[in-house]
Amino acid sequence: MSLFERLKATAADDWNAYIDHAFVRGLGNGSLPPAAFRNYLVQDYLFLIQFARAHALAAYKSRGLADMQAARGGLAAILDEMGLHLRVCERWGLSAADVEATEEQQATVAYTRFVLDIGMSGDLLDLQVALIPCTLGYAEIGRRLTPAGIDAIPADHPYRDWIAEYSGEAFQQAGAAAHAWLDDLGRRYASENRYAELVAIFRKASRLEAAFWQQGLDAARTGA
């Protein structure tokens, strides 16, 4: 079993609460309140700024060229994702200036600073375990929301563009590359003595992902 699959199996309760959150189900069936999605879009863009920094930190933490190239690939995928977010935001009446002027909310700060702290205090494997729930969680969600392919989703589905991005070939390939890199790092640096620490990082990151979804739902309820 690969390191990622093992982590996911060990932390199945936290992982499933993240990828099958009510926010995700609402994205899939189109019932998600627009206010929740708007809040999420803005906060996710701010989130990705910090995740781009974390991928740059991964390059710094790398000891060899192959790991640096893998970190560069992850950073490029994040920057492309940020471009998508701004395009989607514009369709929802949010300009780039609007998005960038918004303050980070609590769940955004909690998750991103957790990842950066893990990256600063640990090694490259620790950092990748903290990052991987985002990349591979979104890739898995994209597949789960398109069991019959994106063409089966009606053109007027309010969140079709978002689903298309994360179920699409480019993001799925980025996910596969991140999966392979994590497993390679695991073969080189993981040990049974270290596994419990890696599980703790993975669990916390998965919980923080779920809290990020919940932040969007809560904002829609309170009008924040």
Disulfide bonds with the S-S distance in Angstrom:
none
